[in-house]
């Protein structure tokens, strides 16, 4: 099992991940980063939702929910 597979599994199991892990995964899924003040907004052409994550050590519960939604929309 690769690094990304383990990370996806952590997210789907509602376990906490770091900002850096989330960023790496979103880049792998084809998102681009736009920084707006303290928020980092990930956008993907053709995807209906933008993902906004504040750069902090661990993601907040609503940010994990957003990531789970992205994973489901991408077939995970």
N, C-alpha and C positions, 0 to 999 in steps of 0.2 A: 504494500500500500504506500503510495507516494505522499509527499508533504501536503499537497493540495487536497488529496482524498481525506487525510486525517483532519485537516482544517474544516472541510465541508462536514465531516461527521460531527466534529465538536459543535458547529453551529446548529446542525439539525437536532442535536441532543441538548440544546439550550445551555451549553457550557460557555463560559466567558472567554472572549478572545481579545487580543490587543488591537489597537488602531493599525499598527504595521501589518498584522496578519490580514485584517480586513482590506487594507489598501492593496496588498499583494494579490488577494483573491479577485478583487474588482478589476484590477489591471488585467489579470489572466482571462477574465470574462469579456474583455474588450471595452471597458469603461475608460473615460478620460477624466482627468482631475482638473478642476477649476477652484482656485482658492478665493473665497469671499470673506475677508476678515478672519475670524477665528474658525469659520466653518470651511470644511473641505467638501466640495460638491462634486460627485461623480456622475457623469452624464454618458449616455451611450446613444448614438444615432439609431433611431428606429425603436428604442425602448421607451415606453410611456412614462417612466418614473425616474426622477433624479434622486440620488441617495446622498443625504447630507450627514456628514459625520464630523463632530468636533474632535480635534486631535487631543486625545487623552490616553492615559495608560490602558484602561479597559473600556470597552464599549458599554453603553447603557442598554437596558432591556429593550427599549423601543428601537434602537439601532440594530440589535440582533434580530428583532422581528422583521425589520426591513431587509436585512441580508437573507433571512430565510425565504422571504417572498421572492427576492431576486433569484435565489437558487431554484426554487420551484418553477419560476417562469423560464429558467434555462434548462429544465429537464432533470434536476437532481431531486 
